[in-house]
Amino acid sequence: MSKLNNINYNIDLSDGVITFKNINTTLGFVRYNQEAEVEYIFVNPIFRRKGLAKKLLNIIEKKTNLKPIPQDPISPLGEKLFKI
């Protein structure tokens, strides 16, 4: 179990999908391919602005040894995330 900003959650890793969950809900998840292209990223609105999306992208980078890149289309919130 990981703790980020006083949020306890489990990390589920599978091929191409990373999910953060707690006992009650999914906090966030990301779907990506072998080229580190992010196909979909989501963070539950209740848990946004706590660094979860950045943490998901960091895990992708560690797993693929590539910097994650977005696929089109991407939402305005996603555009902000990838400007980091």
C-alpha positions, 0 to 999 in steps of 0.5 A: 500500500502506498501513501501520497498526501495522506491517501492510502491506496493499492497499485495494480500493475498489469500489461498496459494498465496501472490502477490506483485503488483503495477499499472504496473506489478507483482513485485513478488509472492509465492505459498505455502501450509499449511505446509509452503512448498514453491511450487514456488517463483518469483520476477520480475528481475527488482525488485530483491535484494530489500528484496521482497522475504524475505518479502514474506517468512516472510508473510508465516511464520506469516500466518502459524506459521511455518518457510517456507521450499523449495520443490524440485526442487529449482533454484540456486537463491532459494537455496541462499534465503533459506540459510538465 
